[in-house]
Amino acid sequence: MDYTLIILRLGQQVRQHRLNRGLTQAQLAALACVTRQKVIAVEKGDLSVGMLAYARVLGALDCEFAVVPAVMPTLEEIQGMFD
């Protein structure tokens, strides 16, 4: 499994949890003690974002990392990797 796809999926999950909680990126940033730009980078799956930023954002959403078996990428995910 390609690591970039894993990071992209994590970013999408973070965004979905933020939206489900009714938070803006700025509100989540304030809760996580990071900048709004960092939240944007997390949600985009930016490879330069460190684990501490992900941990802060996930903690602010009352979530945590979990190790689960990878699933095959969808056609949309494959397409997105080439856009």
Biopython code that builds the backbone (N, CA, C, O; Angstrom):
import numpy as np
from Bio.PDB.StructureBuilder import StructureBuilder

atoms = [
    (1, "MET", "N", (0.862, -1.176, 0.000)),
    (1, "MET", "CA", (0.000, 0.000, 0.000)),
    (1, "MET", "C", (0.904, 1.234, 0.000)),
    (1, "MET", "O", (1.875, 1.317, 0.753)),
    (2, "ASP", "N", (0.566, 2.162, -0.844)),
    (2, "ASP", "CA", (1.327, 3.392, -0.969)),
    (2, "ASP", "C", (1.073, 4.303, 0.238)),
    (2, "ASP", "O", (-0.081, 4.545, 0.594)),
    (3, "TYR", "N", (2.118, 4.799, 0.855)),
    (3, "TYR", "CA", (1.973, 5.635, 2.055)),
    (3, "TYR", "C", (1.235, 6.937, 1.770)),
    (3, "TYR", "O", (0.571, 7.471, 2.658)),
    (4, "THR", "N", (1.339, 7.453, 0.557)),
    (4, "THR", "CA", (0.628, 8.698, 0.256)),
    (4, "THR", "C", (-0.881, 8.494, 0.311)),
    (4, "THR", "O", (-1.616, 9.387, 0.733)),
    (5, "LEU", "N", (-1.337, 7.340, -0.110)),
    (5, "LEU", "CA", (-2.768, 7.036, -0.053)),
    (5, "LEU", "C", (-3.234, 6.935, 1.402)),
    (5, "LEU", "O", (-4.337, 7.370, 1.734)),
    (6, "ILE", "N", (-2.408, 6.371, 2.249)),
    (6, "ILE", "CA", (-2.752, 6.265, 3.674)),
    (6, "ILE", "C", (-2.915, 7.657, 4.276)),
    (6, "ILE", "O", (-3.873, 7.902, 5.009)),
    (7, "ILE", "N", (-1.997, 8.566, 3.978)),
    (7, "ILE", "CA", (-2.066, 9.926, 4.498)),
    (7, "ILE", "C", (-3.283, 10.665, 3.927)),
    (7, "ILE", "O", (-3.951, 11.406, 4.647)),
    (8, "LEU", "N", (-3.569, 10.465, 2.643)),
    (8, "LEU", "CA", (-4.751, 11.091, 2.037)),
    (8, "LEU", "C", (-6.031, 10.620, 2.724)),
    (8, "LEU", "O", (-6.922, 11.420, 3.009)),
    (9, "ARG", "N", (-6.114, 9.325, 2.984)),
    (9, "ARG", "CA", (-7.298, 8.780, 3.667)),
    (9, "ARG", "C", (-7.423, 9.349, 5.077)),
    (9, "ARG", "O", (-8.523, 9.676, 5.524)),
    (10, "LEU", "N", (-6.309, 9.464, 5.768)),
    (10, "LEU", "CA", (-6.337, 10.032, 7.115)),
    (10, "LEU", "C", (-6.843, 11.470, 7.066)),
    (10, "LEU", "O", (-7.677, 11.862, 7.882)),
    (11, "GLY", "N", (-6.347, 12.250, 6.123)),
    (11, "GLY", "CA", (-6.803, 13.633, 5.976)),
    (11, "GLY", "C", (-8.292, 13.725, 5.697)),
    (11, "GLY", "O", (-8.979, 14.589, 6.243)),
    (12, "GLN", "N", (-8.790, 12.839, 4.852)),
    (12, "GLN", "CA", (-10.223, 12.827, 4.544)),
    (12, "GLN", "C", (-11.042, 12.477, 5.791)),
    (12, "GLN", "O", (-12.103, 13.056, 6.027)),
    (13, "GLN", "N", (-10.545, 11.536, 6.578)),
    (13, "GLN", "CA", (-11.254, 11.155, 7.799)),
    (13, "GLN", "C", (-11.259, 12.296, 8.803)),
    (13, "GLN", "O", (-12.270, 12.538, 9.462)),
    (14, "VAL", "N", (-10.146, 12.995, 8.925)),
    (14, "VAL", "CA", (-10.075, 14.145, 9.824)),
    (14, "VAL", "C", (-11.101, 15.191, 9.392)),
    (14, "VAL", "O", (-11.854, 15.706, 10.218)),
    (15, "ARG", "N", (-11.128, 15.500, 8.104)),
    (15, "ARG", "CA", (-12.077, 16.490, 7.589)),
    (15, "ARG", "C", (-13.519, 16.069, 7.881)),
    (15, "ARG", "O", (-14.333, 16.886, 8.312)),
    (16, "GLN", "N", (-13.832, 14.795, 7.647)),
    (16, "GLN", "CA", (-15.191, 14.321, 7.872)),
    (16, "GLN", "C", (-15.574, 14.412, 9.350)),
    (16, "GLN", "O", (-16.698, 14.795, 9.675)),
    (17, "HIS", "N", (-14.658, 14.068, 10.237)),
    (17, "HIS", "CA", (-14.941, 14.179, 11.676)),
    (17, "HIS", "C", (-15.140, 15.639, 12.077)),
    (17, "HIS", "O", (-16.011, 15.950, 12.888)),
    (18, "ARG", "N", (-14.329, 16.533, 11.505)),
    (18, "ARG", "CA", (-14.485, 17.964, 11.798)),
    (18, "ARG", "C", (-15.859, 18.452, 11.367)),
    (18, "ARG", "O", (-16.553, 19.136, 12.119)),
    (19, "LEU", "N", (-16.241, 18.095, 10.152)),
    (19, "LEU", "CA", (-17.546, 18.518, 9.644)),
    (19, "LEU", "C", (-18.688, 17.915, 10.459)),
    (19, "LEU", "O", (-19.678, 18.590, 10.742)),
    (20, "ASN", "N", (-18.549, 16.649, 10.832)),
    (20, "ASN", "CA", (-19.582, 15.995, 11.652)),
    (20, "ASN", "C", (-19.768, 16.688, 12.994)),
    (20, "ASN", "O", (-20.869, 16.707, 13.543)),
    (21, "ARG", "N", (-18.693, 17.253, 13.515)),
    (21, "ARG", "CA", (-18.770, 17.980, 14.790)),
    (21, "ARG", "C", (-19.196, 19.424, 14.597)),
    (21, "ARG", "O", (-19.376, 20.150, 15.575)),
    (22, "GLY", "N", (-19.358, 19.853, 13.351)),
    (22, "GLY", "CA", (-19.797, 21.213, 13.068)),
    (22, "GLY", "C", (-18.739, 22.260, 13.328)),
    (22, "GLY", "O", (-19.060, 23.397, 13.674)),
    (23, "LEU", "N", (-17.477, 21.892, 13.167)),
    (23, "LEU", "CA", (-16.373, 22.815, 13.432)),
    (23, "LEU", "C", (-15.820, 23.377, 12.133)),
    (23, "LEU", "O", (-15.778, 22.691, 11.112)),
    (24, "THR", "N", (-15.400, 24.628, 12.187)),
    (24, "THR", "CA", (-14.646, 25.201, 11.082)),
    (24, "THR", "C", (-13.192, 24.795, 11.252)),
    (24, "THR", "O", (-12.795, 24.298, 12.306)),
    (25, "GLN", "N", (-12.408, 25.007, 10.219)),
    (25, "GLN", "CA", (-10.974, 24.722, 10.331)),
    (25, "GLN", "C", (-10.336, 25.596, 11.406)),
    (25, "GLN", "O", (-9.468, 25.138, 12.149)),
    (26, "ALA", "N", (-10.761, 26.839, 11.488)),
    (26, "ALA", "CA", (-10.206, 27.753, 12.495)),
    (26, "ALA", "C", (-10.561, 27.290, 13.908)),
    (26, "ALA", "O", (-9.726, 27.357, 14.810)),
    (27, "GLN", "N", (-11.789, 26.822, 14.105)),
    (27, "GLN", "CA", (-12.189, 26.342, 15.430)),
    (27, "GLN", "C", (-11.391, 25.101, 15.821)),
    (27, "GLN", "O", (-10.943, 24.974, 16.960)),
    (28, "LEU", "N", (-11.220, 24.192, 14.871)),
    (28, "LEU", "CA", (-10.428, 22.992, 15.154)),
    (28, "LEU", "C", (-8.984, 23.365, 15.453)),
    (28, "LEU", "O", (-8.370, 22.801, 16.358)),
    (29, "ALA", "N", (-8.449, 24.298, 14.709)),
    (29, "ALA", "CA", (-7.073, 24.743, 14.944)),
    (29, "ALA", "C", (-6.912, 25.283, 16.359)),
    (29, "ALA", "O", (-5.929, 24.981, 17.036)),
    (30, "ALA", "N", (-7.874, 26.077, 16.801)),
    (30, "ALA", "CA", (-7.808, 26.638, 18.153)),
    (30, "ALA", "C", (-7.869, 25.529, 19.205)),
    (30, "ALA", "O", (-7.131, 25.562, 20.190)),
    (31, "LEU", "N", (-8.740, 24.559, 18.996)),
    (31, "LEU", "CA", (-8.846, 23.440, 19.946)),
    (31, "LEU", "C", (-7.567, 22.601, 19.985)),
    (31, "LEU", "O", (-7.169, 22.105, 21.039)),
    (32, "ALA", "N", (-6.930, 22.451, 18.822)),
    (32, "ALA", "CA", (-5.736, 21.614, 18.712)),
    (32, "ALA", "C", (-4.441, 22.370, 18.991)),
    (32, "ALA", "O", (-3.369, 21.767, 19.039)),
    (33, "CYS", "N", (-4.532, 23.688, 19.176)),
    (33, "CYS", "CA", (-3.336, 24.525, 19.394)),
    (33, "CYS", "C", (-2.371, 24.436, 18.214)),
    (33, "CYS", "O", (-1.156, 24.335, 18.389)),
    (34, "VAL", "N", (-2.937, 24.477, 17.017)),
    (34, "VAL", "CA", (-2.143, 24.545, 15.789)),
    (34, "VAL", "C", (-2.738, 25.662, 14.938)),
    (34, "VAL", "O", (-3.790, 26.208, 15.270)),
    (35, "THR", "N", (-2.072, 25.995, 13.857)),
    (35, "THR", "CA", (-2.591, 27.034, 12.970)),
    (35, "THR", "C", (-3.657, 26.457, 12.045)),
    (35, "THR", "O", (-3.735, 25.247, 11.835)),
    (36, "ARG", "N", (-4.470, 27.348, 11.504)),
    (36, "ARG", "CA", (-5.473, 26.922, 10.530)),
    (36, "ARG", "C", (-4.781, 26.323, 9.306)),
    (36, "ARG", "O", (-5.282, 25.367, 8.715)),
    (37, "GLN", "N", (-3.637, 26.879, 8.929)),
    (37, "GLN", "CA", (-2.887, 26.349, 7.802)),
    (37, "GLN", "C", (-2.460, 24.905, 8.054)),
    (37, "GLN", "O", (-2.407, 24.098, 7.127)),
    (38, "LYS", "N", (-2.155, 24.582, 9.318)),
    (38, "LYS", "CA", (-1.768, 23.213, 9.653)),
    (38, "LYS", "C", (-2.959, 22.275, 9.513)),
    (38, "LYS", "O", (-2.808, 21.149, 9.037)),
    (39, "VAL", "N", (-4.143, 22.727, 9.923)),
    (39, "VAL", "CA", (-5.357, 21.912, 9.762)),
    (39, "VAL", "C", (-5.619, 21.679, 8.274)),
    (39, "VAL", "O", (-5.962, 20.568, 7.870)),
    (40, "ILE", "N", (-5.458, 22.712, 7.470)),
    (40, "ILE", "CA", (-5.633, 22.571, 6.020)),
    (40, "ILE", "C", (-4.660, 21.528, 5.482)),
    (40, "ILE", "O", (-5.049, 20.672, 4.687)),
    (41, "ALA", "N", (-3.409, 21.590, 5.903)),
    (41, "ALA", "CA", (-2.398, 20.636, 5.442)),
    (41, "ALA", "C", (-2.745, 19.211, 5.879)),
    (41, "ALA", "O", (-2.575, 18.267, 5.108)),
    (42, "VAL", "N", (-3.227, 19.056, 7.104)),
    (42, "VAL", "CA", (-3.637, 17.738, 7.592)),
    (42, "VAL", "C", (-4.763, 17.191, 6.717)),
    (42, "VAL", "O", (-4.713, 16.039, 6.287)),
    (43, "GLU", "N", (-5.764, 18.006, 6.456)),
    (43, "GLU", "CA", (-6.915, 17.559, 5.675)),
    (43, "GLU", "C", (-6.556, 17.264, 4.218)),
    (43, "GLU", "O", (-7.209, 16.444, 3.574)),
    (44, "LYS", "N", (-5.535, 17.919, 3.703)),
    (44, "LYS", "CA", (-5.081, 17.667, 2.331)),
    (44, "LYS", "C", (-4.197, 16.432, 2.245)),
    (44, "LYS", "O", (-3.957, 15.917, 1.154)),
    (45, "GLY", "N", (-3.713, 15.955, 3.382)),
    (45, "GLY", "CA", (-2.794, 14.829, 3.366)),
    (45, "GLY", "C", (-1.391, 15.244, 2.975)),
    (45, "GLY", "O", (-0.664, 14.490, 2.328)),
    (46, "ASP", "N", (-1.016, 16.449, 3.374)),
    (46, "ASP", "CA", (0.314, 16.983, 3.087)),
    (46, "ASP", "C", (1.350, 16.120, 3.804)),
    (46, "ASP", "O", (1.275, 15.920, 5.016)),
    (47, "LEU", "N", (2.322, 15.611, 3.036)),
    (47, "LEU", "CA", (3.322, 14.706, 3.604)),
    (47, "LEU", "C", (4.312, 15.396, 4.530)),
    (47, "LEU", "O", (5.071, 14.722, 5.227)),
    (48, "SER", "N", (4.322, 16.720, 4.552)),
    (48, "SER", "CA", (5.270, 17.432, 5.412)),
    (48, "SER", "C", (4.755, 17.609, 6.840)),
    (48, "SER", "O", (5.499, 18.059, 7.711)),
    (49, "VAL", "N", (3.500, 17.262, 7.090)),
    (49, "VAL", "CA", (2.918, 17.431, 8.424)),
    (49, "VAL", "C", (3.440, 16.333, 9.347)),
    (49, "VAL", "O", (3.429, 15.153, 8.999)),
    (50, "GLY", "N", (3.893, 16.741, 10.521)),
    (50, "GLY", "CA", (4.451, 15.793, 11.476)),
    (50, "GLY", "C", (3.377, 15.076, 12.296)),
    (50, "GLY", "O", (2.219, 15.491, 12.343)),
    (51, "MET", "N", (3.792, 14.009, 12.926)),
    (51, "MET", "CA", (2.892, 13.200, 13.745)),
    (51, "MET", "C", (2.298, 13.994, 14.903)),
    (51, "MET", "O", (1.149, 13.759, 15.280)),
    (52, "LEU", "N", (3.048, 14.918, 15.470)),
    (52, "LEU", "CA", (2.539, 15.706, 16.588)),
    (52, "LEU", "C", (1.321, 16.523, 16.154)),
    (52, "LEU", "O", (0.344, 16.615, 16.898)),
    (53, "ALA", "N", (1.369, 17.108, 14.974)),
    (53, "ALA", "CA", (0.225, 17.888, 14.477)),
    (53, "ALA", "C", (-0.987, 16.985, 14.278)),
    (53, "ALA", "O", (-2.100, 17.349, 14.657)),
    (54, "TYR", "N", (-0.779, 15.813, 13.686)),
    (54, "TYR", "CA", (-1.895, 14.868, 13.523)),
    (54, "TYR", "C", (-2.457, 14.472, 14.883)),
    (54, "TYR", "O", (-3.674, 14.415, 15.060)),
    (55, "ALA", "N", (-1.581, 14.200, 15.839)),
    (55, "ALA", "CA", (-2.037, 13.798, 17.170)),
    (55, "ALA", "C", (-2.832, 14.917, 17.844)),
    (55, "ALA", "O", (-3.850, 14.649, 18.482)),
    (56, "ARG", "N", (-2.387, 16.151, 17.711)),
    (56, "ARG", "CA", (-3.121, 17.279, 18.306)),
    (56, "ARG", "C", (-4.498, 17.445, 17.676)),
    (56, "ARG", "O", (-5.494, 17.642, 18.372)),
    (57, "VAL", "N", (-4.538, 17.363, 16.349)),
    (57, "VAL", "CA", (-5.813, 17.522, 15.645)),
    (57, "VAL", "C", (-6.758, 16.380, 16.003)),
    (57, "VAL", "O", (-7.931, 16.611, 16.297)),
    (58, "LEU", "N", (-6.257, 15.161, 15.978)),
    (58, "LEU", "CA", (-7.113, 14.030, 16.327)),
    (58, "LEU", "C", (-7.576, 14.104, 17.775)),
    (58, "LEU", "O", (-8.731, 13.799, 18.070)),
    (59, "GLY", "N", (-6.699, 14.503, 18.671)),
    (59, "GLY", "CA", (-7.079, 14.654, 20.070)),
    (59, "GLY", "C", (-8.167, 15.696, 20.254)),
    (59, "GLY", "O", (-9.075, 15.515, 21.066)),
    (60, "ALA", "N", (-8.079, 16.778, 19.508)),
    (60, "ALA", "CA", (-9.091, 17.832, 19.592)),
    (60, "ALA", "C", (-10.447, 17.338, 19.077)),
    (60, "ALA", "O", (-11.491, 17.866, 19.460)),
    (61, "LEU", "N", (-10.423, 16.337, 18.220)),
    (61, "LEU", "CA", (-11.661, 15.744, 17.704)),
    (61, "LEU", "C", (-12.110, 14.541, 18.537)),
    (61, "LEU", "O", (-13.056, 13.843, 18.172)),
    (62, "ASP", "N", (-11.422, 14.306, 19.658)),
    (62, "ASP", "CA", (-11.694, 13.133, 20.502)),
    (62, "ASP", "C", (-11.550, 11.841, 19.711)),
    (62, "ASP", "O", (-12.355, 10.921, 19.853)),
    (63, "CYS", "N", (-10.512, 11.780, 18.873)),
    (63, "CYS", "CA", (-10.213, 10.595, 18.072)),
    (63, "CYS", "C", (-8.784, 10.156, 18.375)),
    (63, "CYS", "O", (-8.030, 10.861, 19.045)),
    (64, "GLU", "N", (-8.435, 8.994, 17.875)),
    (64, "GLU", "CA", (-7.067, 8.510, 18.026)),
    (64, "GLU", "C", (-6.683, 7.703, 16.795)),
    (64, "GLU", "O", (-7.538, 7.312, 15.999)),
    (65, "PHE", "N", (-5.383, 7.460, 16.652)),
    (65, "PHE", "CA", (-4.891, 6.617, 15.576)),
    (65, "PHE", "C", (-5.271, 5.172, 15.871)),
    (65, "PHE", "O", (-5.329, 4.766, 17.031)),
    (66, "ALA", "N", (-5.528, 4.406, 14.832)),
    (66, "ALA", "CA", (-5.759, 2.969, 14.977)),
    (66, "ALA", "C", (-5.092, 2.271, 13.801)),
    (66, "ALA", "O", (-5.144, 2.747, 12.668)),
    (67, "VAL", "N", (-4.473, 1.151, 14.083)),
    (67, "VAL", "CA", (-3.829, 0.377, 13.035)),
    (67, "VAL", "C", (-4.811, -0.697, 12.585)),
    (67, "VAL", "O", (-5.220, -1.561, 13.360)),
    (68, "VAL", "N", (-5.175, -0.617, 11.310)),
    (68, "VAL", "CA", (-6.118, -1.571, 10.732)),
    (68, "VAL", "C", (-5.540, -2.059, 9.401)),
    (68, "VAL", "O", (-4.733, -1.367, 8.779)),
    (69, "PRO", "N", (-5.952, -3.242, 8.972)),
    (69, "PRO", "CA", (-5.461, -3.712, 7.673)),
    (69, "PRO", "C", (-5.878, -2.763, 6.549)),
    (69, "PRO", "O", (-6.989, -2.231, 6.546)),
    (70, "ALA", "N", (-4.989, -2.567, 5.619)),
    (70, "ALA", "CA", (-5.265, -1.681, 4.487)),
    (70, "ALA", "C", (-6.233, -2.351, 3.521)),
    (70, "ALA", "O", (-6.247, -3.572, 3.371)),
    (71, "VAL", "N", (-7.029, -1.528, 2.880)),
    (71, "VAL", "CA", (-7.924, -2.019, 1.831)),
    (71, "VAL", "C", (-7.424, -1.486, 0.500)),
    (71, "VAL", "O", (-6.726, -0.474, 0.446)),
    (72, "MET", "N", (-7.780, -2.163, -0.551)),
    (72, "MET", "CA", (-7.361, -1.748, -1.881)),
    (72, "MET", "C", (-7.914, -0.354, -2.177)),
    (72, "MET", "O", (-9.024, -0.025, -1.759)),
    (73, "PRO", "N", (-7.152, 0.456, -2.888)),
    (73, "PRO", "CA", (-7.638, 1.796, -3.234)),
    (73, "PRO", "C", (-8.821, 1.721, -4.193)),
    (73, "PRO", "O", (-8.912, 0.824, -5.032)),
    (74, "THR", "N", (-9.716, 2.681, -4.045)),
    (74, "THR", "CA", (-10.846, 2.786, -4.970)),
    (74, "THR", "C", (-10.368, 3.428, -6.263)),
    (74, "THR", "O", (-9.275, 3.992, -6.321)),
    (75, "LEU", "N", (-11.190, 3.338, -7.292)),
    (75, "LEU", "CA", (-10.836, 3.983, -8.561)),
    (75, "LEU", "C", (-10.692, 5.487, -8.391)),
    (75, "LEU", "O", (-9.825, 6.107, -9.007)),
    (76, "GLU", "N", (-11.556, 6.082, -7.542)),
    (76, "GLU", "CA", (-11.471, 7.521, -7.300)),
    (76, "GLU", "C", (-10.151, 7.888, -6.622)),
    (76, "GLU", "O", (-9.548, 8.913, -6.940)),
    (77, "GLU", "N", (-9.709, 7.051, -5.690)),
    (77, "GLU", "CA", (-8.441, 7.328, -5.002)),
    (77, "GLU", "C", (-7.271, 7.210, -5.979)),
    (77, "GLU", "O", (-6.340, 8.015, -5.944)),
    (78, "ILE", "N", (-7.326, 6.221, -6.832)),
    (78, "ILE", "CA", (-6.249, 6.061, -7.830)),
    (78, "ILE", "C", (-6.224, 7.266, -8.760)),
    (78, "ILE", "O", (-5.159, 7.807, -9.058)),
    (79, "GLN", "N", (-7.396, 7.680, -9.214)),
    (79, "GLN", "CA", (-7.495, 8.857, -10.098)),
    (79, "GLN", "C", (-6.927, 10.084, -9.396)),
    (79, "GLN", "O", (-6.179, 10.853, -10.000)),
    (80, "GLY", "N", (-7.280, 10.276, -8.110)),
    (80, "GLY", "CA", (-6.830, 11.426, -7.347)),
    (80, "GLY", "C", (-5.320, 11.485, -7.204)),
    (80, "GLY", "O", (-4.749, 12.569, -7.086)),
    (81, "MET", "N", (-4.673, 10.340, -7.215)),
    (81, "MET", "CA", (-3.218, 10.318, -7.083)),
    (81, "MET", "C", (-2.526, 10.876, -8.331)),
    (81, "MET", "O", (-1.370, 11.294, -8.266)),
    (82, "PHE", "N", (-3.234, 10.883, -9.463)),
    (82, "PHE", "CA", (-2.650, 11.356, -10.714)),
    (82, "PHE", "C", (-3.107, 12.747, -11.097)),
    (82, "PHE", "O", (-2.656, 13.300, -12.100)),
    (83, "ASP", "N", (-4.008, 13.322, -10.297)),
    (83, "ASP", "CA", (-4.495, 14.681, -10.590)),
    (83, "ASP", "C", (-3.502, 15.732, -10.151)),
    (83, "ASP", "O", (-3.750, 16.925, -10.322)),
]
sb = StructureBuilder()
sb.init_structure("model")
sb.init_model(0)
sb.init_chain("A")
sb.init_seg("    ")
for serial, (resi, resn, name, xyz) in enumerate(atoms, 1):
    if name == "N":
        sb.init_residue(resn, " ", resi, " ")
    sb.init_atom(name, np.array(xyz, "f"), 0.0, 1.0, " ", f" {name:<3s}", serial, name[0])
structure = sb.get_structure()
